[in-house]
């Protein structure tokens, strides 16, 4: 957020002393009210009314959805009915059905409902019928389990394919040559090509052949140090956090070009996640005394399914006798998705192999075989002299016999022969039960069609046309957990069709062999990955979309891993509802790039609804409740999400057990068996109102940041930008496809078919581009676009006409200096300037500006003259400030999604073509600000209030609440100085209360308390450990003189753990699930005797702690499963209890009301 000095420099005279000018009561955006809806007779803007209609009566698609997991075949018809009725009661409108796991032995429910069994199909029928009855739509994942599209019908030839090879040396005059069959999975393999090329013996020198001496200052883990140079070693030579070095000394000079590192696989994680072994500093010496730097092994970007147990690093070609590998322990780095793991600081190492072989740096990710991103190999690593001449690559494919014998006599010299083929990647849907099988070939539309037909299509056929596409109406593809794919049967033909040249002679590059030059090899690899991305898009995502639409259904889906070879935005075009995911209290699993992919991809491709898998958690702590979830949810609304799919609602087959089944303790527990489920409608209504508004109109973003042409590429997070954008400026990521195929220019803005408009396009430094992209960029610039873009480093792929590429670059960047500007047609390319400077030259100021606003997050949407800002305080401190919005409004309203109120803003003013209004938000609070072109409603321009005062609407009255004198300025210039009298002190309800309990197997006690108290502090144990509700009741006599028109009576509950419902004299006065726990009860009170009842609900945590000391048969709660593998994930018996109940103090506070004439 900007400083006050920055704010005043842009908008002088707008800011006032916030201590006196703020117009809010406690936790209010300057406006509260007593009646929902349009509580003031202000001029009505028809467009704003359309937004208000959505707010007041959210449509079904604005309701949240749930991941509905049918776990381990433990599903029953009665449970399905109860689950769906529980969803319906809280306004959940979509259930995403996932069949997870196989039935236990013995089964929890008999007969079990494993996927595809008659019992399962019968329950699918029942679920569809019940969902139809309740108005809930169903979505079905595209396969059993998750990860990602698979089944028993997928044979190895139709599964995800990867390239594999064997490597043979041959010399002239050699006898029969037999080529080993390349490694295969699932006993299935097909040949692709056999290629031979000259390979001098000097390029095959390795430490394993030369037997150098090795010494170290590091402690050994067990095996002899000599095992470090054995490529077949599978034991830890080192397992240490100590700093030290390893010296490898040769008898004769050795030319080092590459190093292969082999590490163990930690239990329970992806293979090869040890960073330290792949981050060693490398030095060289002639005498073992004086060392010179060579470089550093570089830990690649990767993902949680990346296999890095064997990783080959290219290094600058260096000849020396002694090579030193230095281990310098590093603190764990910050978590980012593209460094999913690898934060272990220990040096764990099986072996090092030093080699003179020229190698493509970290080839494993550059072919999409693994999730990995690495730097480009350059001529320092691989000089042209050691690269294979493409003219000398011989195609011997037709000479290979079925037994592997090669009918070929090598010409003079030494030859290297690659036998390349493809096999299954072997991945299955590991979370599946009855329909487990291989992952389907993502590049084969026919195979993907088979997958669709055998699972989702079969379900549609089963339920019939009356419900297909209406009740069951969405096929879903969840997170990509299927490792990598880089081949299919017709890949060479598809490559040539897409890239315009044959791959054959370049195939050795895919095995890590540099061909032509390092530059040419990396260009081929880019084109290869681009083909992988194109085929994934067309054969997988677009095929699913086409099939779903043909059956009258929709397609929702999540993106692939941030380090898998795809364009992370383009996938969104195929979906009807692009989705990301975010996690609760699990930073190592959080997916901010997935969210950014869904948001930016959804926006550039015109998707109205952008959803997330929401509040996933690695370990349930059983303390979760809506107030805890709200700030995280609001943050994602501000990031562009407008529908939550809650993770997870595990199907509960039993009506007599609670809390019941969980996903091995993963996911926040959204379930009818949750203690607070029946009290949570207020939170669900809040979600529905927010989502209804945020699904309307178009987002407002000023800047599009290009993700680049390299593959993988994904949406860019703020820390990945070259330079920060000015405060209040929002951006989206944009990909090559959108710029080349969809973008046009209107009045200097880049415009997309879905309606998004961007004033500035930003390209990052250090990028490489294609001639096709540069042609599109030049077209946009000539049409009037402004582009902030430093000159590129060169071409990203193989260019058919390199000279034409250079000419394009010179037109756009004629001066490659540090700073410059090129005008072409109506637009310009700028480089060497800050985004702030360029935006200022375009007249683009911050969309929302505020001082002292740490924790304030926001988003802005617009439609037909209506601007809607959603603001949320996601921090831990209250916000008192003013906001300046880049809109000149004639009508300003404040909408409170928590209470369902839409009221005119009591105070605002237009200054310098902006709207300024005061803002006060409690921690976790949010508001909508709605600005429109409707008639000007009476309002205040400024207000100076005494401490504790607020301005509020009560029906059509604007009143000042709270004692003291105020100084007000009306919008017509009239000044007011209202005074409210001091009131009597608050009435403390420090008196006897009764406490009784409700919920799952609730204690029978009815206690009498001297004053409100937490039941977690009371005896006996069944009370202290109670999970559910406690009802506190008392009576109070009120004198008649307190119940008058100009006094309101607020019930302040004090501290509540965790949510409360209040009735006064038998009438519901309100529910509060987030602080402040304060509500107006004036209308419910009567003279003399009044009965106040406060029902407080806590979480399951305390009950689960209490059950730890009880025999199994006496336990109140029932949880399945109790173990995750061997890990007991339930709260420990000595875990501290959480506060539960009403701590108070409970008070009735009288506040004077003074009418303010506006």
N, C-alpha and C positions, 0 to 999 in steps of 0.2 A: 504494500500500500504506500502511496506517496506521503511525504512529510507535509506539514502545514505550509512550509515555505514553497514546496513544489506546487501545492494546490493553489496558493494565493498567486503564484506567478502566472498560472494559466487563467484563473478566475478570480481576479482581485475583488475584494469586498464581499465575497460570498460567505465567508466563515464568520461565525460569531462565537462568543464564549459559551462553550457547550454546557458549562455548569448552570448557566442561567437561561439558556435559550432552548434547552431540550423540553419537548412537550409530552413526554411519556410518563405514565405511571409505571409501577414495577413490572418489568418483563412485558412491555408493550411497545409496538411501533406507533406510538402516539395516538392510538385509536383502538378502543375496545367498545363493546356494545352489549346490549342485553338481548337483542333479537337477531336471529339469523336472517340471511337474505339481504335484499336491498333496503336496509333499515332507514334510509333517508331519501326524501323526495327530491333528489338531485336530477338535473337534466340527464336523459338517458341516451347514450350512444348505441345505435342498433348493433354495431359490431361488438362493442364491449358486452352487450347483453348476450350475444352468442357465446362468448367466453364464460359469462356468468351462468348461463344455462348449464354448461358443462361442469362448472364448479358445483352448482347446487344439486345437479342430478347426473353424476358421472356415468358415462356409458359403460357397458359391460367390459369393453377392452381396456378401460382405465382401471379396472379392478386388478389387484395383484394376482399372480399365479403361484403355484407351488410345484416343486419337484416332488412327485408322489411316488416314492420308492416301494415297490412290492418286494419285500426282502425274504430271501431264503425260502420261497414257496409258502411262506406263512401268511396267507391271505384268506379271508372268509367273507361270505356275502353280507353277514351282519356287520362286520367291520367296515366293509366298503360303504354300506349305507350310512353308518355312523360317521365315517370319515368325511364323506361328501356333504352330509348335513352339517358337520362342524365347519367345513369350509364355507358353505353357503351362509351360515349364521354370521360369519365375519366378512362377507362381501368378496370372498375369493371367487374368481370367475373362470380360472383355467387350472387344470391339473395335468401335469406332464407325467405320464406313466412310464416308469422304468422298471423292468423286471431285473432284480439284482440277486445274484447268487443262486446256488442250488439248495434244495431242502436239506435240513439237518437230519441226522440219524440218531435217534428216532426223530421224526418231523415234529415241529412245534404244533402244526395243524394237520390233522389227518382227515381226508387225504390231502397231501401237499399239492400246491399249485405251481409246479415248475413250468417254466415257459414252454409253450406249444403243446402241453398235455391237454387232454379233454377238460380236466378240472380248471386249468388256466383259461382256456377259451370260454368256458362257461362263466367264469368270473369277469372276463372282459365284457361279455354280453351284459352281465348284471351291472357292471360299472357304467357302461354306455347308457343303459336304460335309466339308471338312477341319476346320472349326470343330466340327461335330458329332462327328467322330472324337475330337477332343481335349477335348470338354466345354466349349468356349468359346461364349458367346452373342454374337450380332452385333446391332449397332444401325446404322441407316442414316439419314443426314441427310435432311431432307425435300426436298432438291433437289440438283442438281449444284452443286459448289462450296459456298460458304457465303454467308449474307446474302441472303435468309433463307428465302424460299419462292417459287420462280420456275421458269420453264422456257419453251421455245419455243412451247408450246401456249397461253401466256397472251397473248391479244390485248390491244390497248390498252384496249378497253372493259372487260376483266376484270382490268386491272392496278390497282395502287394509284392512287387518284384524289385530286387536289387541286383546291380551288376556285381559279378564276382570273376576272379581270374586266377590262373596259375602262371608261374614265371619260370622260364627255362632258358639255359644258355647252350649254344651249339657253336661248333667251329667247322671250318672247311674240312672235308674228308671224313667227317664223323659218320659213324654207322647209323643204324636205325635210331630215330628220334621218337621217343614216346612222351607225350605231353600229359601231365597229371590232370585229372579232372579237378576243376576249381572247387573250392569249398561250397557245400550246398546245405540247404535246410529242407526238412520234410521229404528227404530222399527224392528231390525233384530238381532237375537242372536241364537247361537247353543252351546250346552253343550260340554265340553271336558272331564271333570272328576269331581268326587266328592271324596274327600280324607279327612280322619279323623286321628287325632293323639292326644296323651295326651298333655294337656296344663294346668299346675297348675294355680290357680287363682292369685297367687302372681305375675305372669308375666303380668297380666292385670291391674295393678295399674296405674292410670293416674292422672294428676292434675285436670282433669274434675271431677273425682270421689272423690278425697280427699279434694277438696275445700281449698287449701292453701291461705294464705294472700299474697297479692302482693303490693309492694310499688315501687316508682321510683323517680329519680331525673330529669327525662325528662319531658318536657312540653307535655300535652295531646292535641290531635287533636280535641277532641269532646266527644266521648263516655266515660262513666265511666271506670276507670282503670280495674275494675273487668271483663270487657268484654274481656280483653286480654287473659283470660284463658278459654274463651268460644269457642270451635272449630267451632261453627256455626256463629261466628261473621263475618260480611261482611262490617265493617266500619273501617276506619283508627283510631286506638288507638293512634298511633304516626305518625307524619309527620314532621320530624325535621332534621336539620343538627347539632344540638347541641350534644355535648358529654354527656354521662350520663350512668345510670345503672338501671336495673330492678331486684328487689329481690323477689324471690318466697319462702315463708317460710311455712313449713309444721309443724303440731302439733307433729307428730311422724317422726322418720327417714324414709326417702324415698329412694328407690334404683332407680337411674336414669340410663337408658341404651339408651334412644333415645329421641329426641326432634323433633316435627313436627312444622314447620314454615309455616304460611299462610300469603300471601301478596296480595296486589291488582294487577291489570293489568293496566299498563299505556295505555292511549288512543293511538291508532295508532301503537302500537308495539306488540310484542309477549307477551304472559302472563308471569307474574312473573319475571321481569327483575331487581328487586331491590336487589342489592348486599348487602347493609348494614345489612338487616335483616338476611341474611344467612352468616354473617361473625362475629357474636357476639362472644366475648370471654366469656367462661363459668368458673365459680369458685364455690366452695362448702365450707360450713361452718357448724359447730355444734352449734355455739352460735350467728351467725349473726354478729360477730365482726372480728374474725380471719378467713380469707379465704385461701383456697389452690386451685391451678389451677386444672381444669378438662380437658380442651382442648378448641378448638375453632370451631365454626360452619364454614364449608368450602364452599365457593361459587364454584359451579362446572363449568367446561368448558361446553359450551352449544352453541346454535345457535339461529338464530332469530325466529325460529318457536317453540322453546322449551317452554313448559308450566311448569314453576317452581312456580306456585301460591301455591302449596302444596308440601313441600319438607321435607322428614324425614331424619334426621342426626343421625347416630350411634355415641355414645360417650363411652369412657372408663367407664365400670361399676363402679358407685360411689354411696355410701350410705351417706346421710347427711340430715340435717334438712332444711338448707337454700341453695338455688342455686341463684347465681348472674349472670346476663347476661349484659355484658359491651359493650356499643356502643362507638367505637373510630372512629370518622369520618376519612375517608381516601380520599386522592385526587384521581380523576379518573385515572385508570391505562392506560397504552398504549393500543391502539387498536390492537387486534389480532382476526382472524376469529373465533377461538374457545372460545372467550369471546365477542361474537357479541354485546351484550348489557350489561346491568348491571353496567354501569358506573355512574349511578345516585348516588350521595353521601348521599342522604337523607335516613333516617331510616323511612320506611313506613311499617307498621305492622298491620295485623288484629288480629292474635292470635299466642300464643305459647302453645303447649301441651307437657308437660313433661310426660314421660312414662317409666314404668319398662319393657315394651315389648322389647325383643331382636329383632333387625331389621337389615336387610342388609342395609348398608350405601347407601343412595340415590339410591334406587332400580329402580327408574323411568327410569334412563338412562341405567342401566346395563342389562335391558331386551329389549333394543332398542325401547321401547314404545315412548321415547322422544329422542331428540338430546342432549346427555349429557355424560360427562366423569367425573368419580369420583375416588377417591382412593379406594383401596381394603379394605374391612372389615377385621379386624384381631381379634385375641383371646382377645385382651384388650377390644374391644367393645363387643364381643360375646364369652364368655368362653364356652368351650365344654359342660359344665354342663347344660347350658340353651338352647342348640341346640336340635332340634327334632331328635330322634333316627330313622334313615331310616327304621330299621327293624320293627318299631312300626307304620308305616304309613299304614293305612287301605284303600283299594280301594273300595268305596261304589257306584261307578258309576252305576252299574246295579240295585241299590236299589232306585234310584230316579224316582218318578212318574212324569207324565207330569205336574201336578199342583204344583210341587216343594216339595211334601211330601216325606220324606225319610223313607223307610221301614227298620228301623234299631233300635235296642235297644242297647244303649251304655253300654259297660262293666263298671265295677267299675272305679270311678275316674271322672275327668273333661276332656272334649274333645273339641278340636277345629275342626270345619268342614269348609272346603273350597269347594265352588262350583265354578269351573272354566269353563269358556267358551270363545267364541270369538265373536266379533262384528265388524262392519265396523269402520274404523277410521274417517269416515265422511268427509274426505277431498275432495274438488272439485277443478277443474281448474277455480279459481275465476276470472281470466282475460278473460274468454271465453264469447262467445255470443250465437250463435245458437246451439252450441254443448257442452253445459255445462253439467257436470255430475261427478260422483264419480271417484276417482283415482283407476286404475285397480290393482288387486292383483299382486304384484311383484314376488310372489313365485309360481305363477300358469302359466305355459307356455301356456296352452290353452286359458286362459283369455288374456294374452299378445298378443297372435296370433289374437284373436278377435279384440283387440284394433287396431292392425296394419292393419288388413283387412278392418275394418269399416272406417278408415280415410285415411292413406297413400295408402293402397292397393286400396281403392275405387278411389282415384285420379289417380293411375296408370291405372286402368281399364278404367277410363273415357277418358284419353288422347290417349290411344291405344298404341300398341307395337312399332310403329315407333318413338314415342317420350318418352315412358316410359323407364327409365334407360339411356336415352341419354340427353334429355332436363331436365326433372324432374328426377334427378339421385341420390338424397340423402335424407334419412330420418334423422331427427335431434331430439335428446332428450336434452332439455335445462336444466337449473339448477334445482336441486331437491328441490322443494318447496311443498312437499306433506306430511310433517311431518314424522312419523315413522310407521313401520309395524313390527310385531313380531309373526305372526301366519298365518296359512293357513289350509285348511281342512285336509290335510294329513301330517301336520307338524311332529307329533310323529314318523311316519314311516320314513320320510325323515331324521329326526334327528338320528334315530337308524342306518340307512344305512350309514350315513356320519361319525358318531362318534363312532359307534360300541357298544353302550349300550342303554338301554331303559330309556326314560326320566320320565316315569310315577311317580315313587316314589319321584323324585326330583322336581316335579311340585310346591310344596309349596315355594321353593326358588324363583320362579318367582313372587310370591306375597310378597316377602320380608322376608319370614320366614327362618331363618338359619336351615339347615338340616345337621346332621353329625358333622360339625364344620364350623367355618368361612372359613377355607382354602378349605374344600370340597365344600362349597356353592359357593365361588368365582370361583372355577374351573368349576363347572357346568355352572355358568353364562358365563364364557368365551366360553365354548363349545356351549352354546346356541347362543351367539352373532356370533360365527364363522359360525354356521349353517345359521343364518340370512344372513350373508355376502355371503356364498356359494350359497344360493338360489337366492339372488338378482342377483348374477353374472350369474348363469346358466339359470334361468327361465325368467329373464328380459333382461339384456344386451345381453347375447348370443343368446337368442331367436330373439330379434330384428335384430341382425346382420345376423343370418341365414335366416330370412325372407327377409331382404333387398337384400342379395346376391342372393337368389333364384329368385328375380325379376330383377337382373342385376343392382342393386343400391348399394350405399354405405351408411354407418352409421356414423354420427358424433354425438358427445355427450359430455356433461359436467359431472363432478363427482357429487356424493352426498355431503351433508353437511359434513364439517370436523368433526362433532361430531356424525354423524349417523353411525350405526354399519355395516360398510363395510370396505374392503381393498381399500383405495383410489387410488391405482395404478393399481390393477388388472382389473378394469373396462376398462382401456385403451386397453387391449388386444382384447376386443370384437369390439371396434370401428375401423373404417378405418381412421378417423380423430379425435383423442382426442382433447378436447377443455377445456380451462379454461376461466377466465374472469378477466379483470382489469378495474378499474374505474378512471375517471378523477376528481380530486379535491374533492373526496368523500371518505376520509379514513375509515369512519365507514362502508362503503359498499364494500371496496376493497377486493379482493380475492387472495392474494399472494399464499395461500396454494393451491387453485384451479389451479393456473398457475403452481406451482411446481408439483402437481399431474399430470397434463397433460404432462409436459416436462419429468419428470422422468418416468412416466408410458409409455409415447410414446417411449422413448428411450429404456427402457428395453424390450419392446415388439416389437421393430423394426418398428415403424411407421415413415414414411418419412416426413409427414406433421403434424405439431402440431399447432393448431390454438387457437385463443382467441376471445371471445366477447370483443370488444376493445373500449375504451374511453367512456364507459357508465358513465353517470353523473346524480347525483340526482336532481339537479336543473340547467337547462340551464341558463347561465348568458348572452347569446347572444353576448359574446365577443370571442367565440372560433374561431380559425383559424389554418391553418396547422403548422405555426411556434410554436404555443403554444403546439401542440400535439406531435411534433417530438421528443423531449427528452424523453417523457414517452414511446412513441413507440419504440425508440431505446433501452431504458432500457429493454423492454420485448424481443426484438430481442436478446439482450445479455443474457437474462435468458433462451433462448432456443425456443422461439416462432418463427415460420417462416410463419405464415399467419394470417392476421388480418381480422376478420369479424366485420365490423364497426357497432357500435350501436349508432344511429338508423336511418334508412331511412324510415320515415313514408310515406306511399302511399299518394300522393297528388291528389285528384280527380278533382281539379279545375285548369284551365289554366289561370284564371283571378284573382287569389288571392295569396298573398305571405306574410309572409313565409309559412303560411298554418297550416296543422295539426301537432301536436306534441304528443308524448306519455305522456300527462300530464306534459310536461316540463322535462321528464326524458330522458337522452341520449343526446349525442352531435348530433347536427342537421346536418346530411349528407343528402342533398337533392338538387334536381335541383333548388329549390327556395332559396337556400342559396346564399347570396350576392356574395361569392367568388367562387361559383361552377365552372364557366367557366374559372376562372383564376387558378384553383387548379391542372391542369393536371401535373404540375411539381412535386407536392407532391405525387400524385398517381403514377407517373412514378418512383419516388424514392422508394416507397413501392414495386413496382413490381420488380425493379432491386434487392433490398435487399432480397426479398423473393425468387427470382429465385436462388440466390447464396446460401442462407441459407437452401434451400430445397435439396441441393446437398450434397453428401458425408456423413460422420458420425461425430457426435460431439466427441470432445476429453475431457474426464473426467478421472482423475487419481484415484478417490476414490469413492467407493460405500458405502453409509451409510445405514445400515439396519433399516427399520422402526419399527421392532419388531413384535411380534406375537399377542399382545393384539389387540382387536377389540373394537372400531374403531382404525385404524392407517392410517396415511397419510404421504405424503412427508414432509420432515423435512426442515424448514427454517434455515438460519444460526444461529439465536439466540437460536435454539433448540438443537444445537450440544453440546455435553459434553465439548469439547474443540475446539477452532478455528483452522481451517486448515491453513497451511502456506500461505503466500501471493502467488498469482499466481497459486494456486492449485484449480481446479474445482472438484465438486462432483455431483453425482446424488444420489437420494434415491433408494433403492431396497427393494423389499418385499420378503416375505417367498416363495411365489409361484415361483418367478423367481430363487431364490437360490436353492430350492428343486427340481424343475422340469426342469429348463432350463440351469442352469449354469454348465460350465465345466472349466478346467484350461489348459491354454496354456502358456508355458514359464513363469510360475509364475503369470500370469494375469488371473483373472476371466473373462471368455468370454461368451457372450450370443449369441443366434442364429442370432439376428439382426445385430450383428457386434460390439456391445459395448464391451470395454475392460477396466478392472479396476485393478490397481496395488495393491490396498489395500482395504480390507473390514473392516469397522468400525462398531462395535456393541456398543450400549449405556449402561451405568451403570444402575443398578436398574431394570434390565429386568428379565423376566421369559420366559422360552422356553419349547417346546415340545420335546419328544424323536425323533420324525420324523425330526424336524429341526436340532437337534444336530447330527443326523446321516448324514444329508446332509452337515453340517458344517465340520464334521470330514472327510468326503469324499473329500471335496474341499481342506482342509488342507493337507491331505496325498498326494494329487495330485500336491501340490506346492504352494497353496495360502498362503498369509500372512494376518492374521486376528488380528486386534486390538480390544480386547474384554475382559472386566472384567468378573469375574465369575458371573453367574446368581444368583438371589435370590431363585429360585426354579422352579417348574413346573408351566406352565401357565394354563393348563387345567387338566382334569382328566386323569391320567396315568394308563394304564392297568397293567404295571409292574414297580412300583416305584423303586424297587431295581436296575433294569436295567437303569433307568433314572439317578440314583445316580452314577452308574458305568460310564455312558457316561460322566457326568460332571467331574469325577475324571481323566478320560483319557485326557480330554481337559485342565482341570485346576487342576493338581495334588497338587499344592500349592495355597491355597486360600489367600495368603498374599497380601499386597498392590501392589506388583510389581512382575512380573514373566514372564517366557517365556517357552513354551512347543513346542518342535520339534516333529512332527508326520510325518513320511514319508518324503516327499520333502518340506513340508511347516511348518508353525509355528503359534502358538497363542501367542500373546503378550498382557500383561496388565500392567497398572501402568506407561506407558510411553506416551509421547505426540505424536500426529500425526506427528508433524514435525520431531521428533527423528526417528520414524519408517520409514517415507518416505525417510529421509536422508540415513538410512541404506539400503534402496532399490535403492538408486541412483536417486531418483525422486526429481528434482528441480522444482521450479515454472515454469509453462508453459509460463507466461508473467509476466515480472517484469518491474517496472518503478518507478522512484523517483518523488516526488512532483506532484502526479497525482490524487489528490482528484477529484472525479467526473468521473474518467475514468472507463468505464465498457467495457467488452469484451466477446467474445465467439470465439471458435476455432473449425473448421471442417476440415476433412481430407478425401482424396480419391486418391488412386493410385499415390502416390508421390507428390500430391499437398496439401499444407496446406494453409488454408484461415482463417485469423483472421478478425473479425469485431470489430472495436473499436469505441466507442462513448463517447463524452464528455457530460454527462447528468447534469453537474453542471453549476453554474452560472458564472464561471471565465474561462478565456482562459488557455489552458494547453501548456506549453513549457517543453518538457522533452525528454528523450530517452527511447525507449522500447527495451527490450532484450527478444527475442523469442526462445523457446526451439526447434529450427529447424536449421539445417545447410542447407542453400539454395545455389543454383547456379544461380538462377534468382529470383529477387524480383520486384514485381509490386505493384502499388498503384491504386486502383479503386475508383473512386468518383461516388457514386450512385446518387448524386444530379445532376451532370452535365452529367452523362453517359460516363465518360472518363475512359479508361484503359491505363495507362502509366507506363513505367519502373520507378522504384525508382531511383532518381538521386544519392542518397548516402546511402550506407549501408556497413557493414563489418561482416565477420564471426570471432568470437572470442570464443574459448573454446567450440566448437560445438554448438554455438548459433549464431543467427543473430541479430545484433544490428543496429537500425536506429533511427534517430531523429524524433520527433513527435511534431507537433504543431496543436492544434485543438481549434477553437473558441467555445464559449458556444453553445451547440446544434449541433455541427458539428460531422461528422463521416467519417470513411474511411474503406475500405477493404485493408488488406495487403495480397498479394498472393505470396507464396513462392513455388518454384518448382525445379525439377531436370533438367530443360532445360539448354541449353548452357548459359554460363555466358555473360550477356550483359555488355557493357562498362558502368562504373559508377564511382562515387567518393566514396572514403572510408571515408573521413572527409572533412568538410568545416567549415571555420570560416568566417562568413559574417558580414558586417556592419549592423547597425540597419536599419530596413526597407527593407533590401534586401531579395531576394528569388531566388531559382533555379527553373526553369520551363521548361517544354517541349513545343516547338512550332513546331508542326509537328515532324520532325526528328531532330530538333535542340534543344540542351540543352542550355538555355540562363540564364544569370544572370540578373535579373531585379532590378532596383534601384541603386542610386548613391553610390559610395564609393569603397573602396578597399577590396578585399576578399583574403583569403589564403586557397587554395584547395589542397587536396591530392587525386590523381587518384588511382584507384584500382591497376594499374601497378606500383605504387610507384612514379610516376612523380608528382612534385609539380608545382602549378600554382598560379599566383598572379594577376588576372584580375582587372582592374580599370574601373569603369563606371563614366562618367562625371556628374557633377551636372546639373540639368535641371532648366528651368525657373519656377517660382512659379505656383501653380495651378491656372487655370482660374475659377474664381468664376462666376457662372451664376446668379449673383445678379442683375437681370434686369427684364423688364416686361415679364410676362407670361399670357397666357389666360387660363381660367379654365371653362370647361363645364362638364356636368354630364350625366350619363347613369345609367340604372338600373330600378328597379321597381318604376314606377310613379316618375321618376327623376325630379328634378327642371329644369325649362326651361332656367334659367339664363345662360348667357355666360359672365363671369366676367373677368376683366383685373386686374392683380395683379402687384404690384411693384416688388415683388419677391415671390418665392414659400411660401405658407402659408397653414395651416390646414383649411379645410373648416368648421370644427367644431368650429372655432373661428370667422366665418364670418356671416354676415346677408344676407338675412332675415332668419327666422326660418326654412323655407323649405330647405335652404342650410345647415344651422347649424346642422339640424337633419338628413340630407340625409344619407341613407344606400344604398350603391352600389358602383359605380365607379365615379371617377373624373379624367378628362383628362387635364393635364397641358402641354402647348405647348409654345415653344419659338424658336428663331432662333439665330444663332451665326456664325460669320465669322472666319474662321481659315486660317492662313497664310500657304502657300504651304510648307515651310521648316519644319513644324511640322509633315507632313505626309511622313515620310521616313522610310526605312526598320528598322533602329535601334532604333526607338522610338515607344512605344505603348501608346495609349491614353485611360485612364480609366475614365469612368463616375461614379463618386461617388455621390449617391443620398442623402447621409446623413440619416436623420431619416424618415422612411416610416411607415405609419399606414394604412393597415397592409401588403399589398403585392403590387408588381408593375410589370408592363410590359413596356418595352422601345422600341420605334421605332426611327430609325434615317434615315432621308431622305426616309421615307415611307417603310423601311425594318425593320422587326422584329430583334432587336439586342439581346433580351433576356428577361427572366422573373426572378424575384427574389421574393421569398415568405418567405425567412428567411435571417436575417442579416449575413454577411455584404451586404448591398445593393450597390454593386459595380460590374461593368462589363466592359469588354474590348470592346470598340466601334471603334477601329482603322479601321477595315475593312469596316465600314459603312460610314465613313466620307469622305468628298471631300474638295478640296480647296474652300475657300470663303464661300458662304452661305450654312448653314446646318440647317435643321429643326429637333428639338429634341422634341419628344412627350413621356410623361410619364403618364401612366394610373395607378392610385392607387385605390385599392378597400378596403373598410372597412367592418365592421360587421353590424348586424342588431341592435345592442344595442341602438345607438343614436336615431334611428327612433322610436323605441318602447317607449323610454323616451318622445320624442316629441309628440307622439300620445296621451299620457296621458292627455294632456291639451286640446285636440281637441274633439269636439262632435263625437259620434260614426260614423256618416255618413261622416265625413270629414277625418277620419283616413286613413293613407296610408297603414299601415300594417294590415294584418288580421291573427289572431292567434286563434287556437282552440285546446283544451279548454282554457279558461282564468282562470279557477279555478281548483285547485286540492283539491276536497272536498270543504272546505270553504276557503282554502288558495289561495290568489291571488299571483301567482308566477312570474308575469311579472315585469320588472323593475319599480321602483317607479317613480312618476312624478318629484321628487326632486333628483333622482339619478344623480351623476355627469356624464357629457358626457365624452366619451373616445376620445382621439385624433384620428382624421380622416383626412387622406390626406398626402401631401408631406410637411414636415417641413423643409427639407434641412439641412444644405446648400448643394446646388447642385454644383459640381465642376468637371472640366475636369483636370485630373492629368496626366502629361507627365512623363513617366519612361523610362530611357535608357535601352537598351538591349545589352548585350555583349555575344557573342558566347563562349561557354565553350567546348573545344575539349576533347571528351571522347572516 
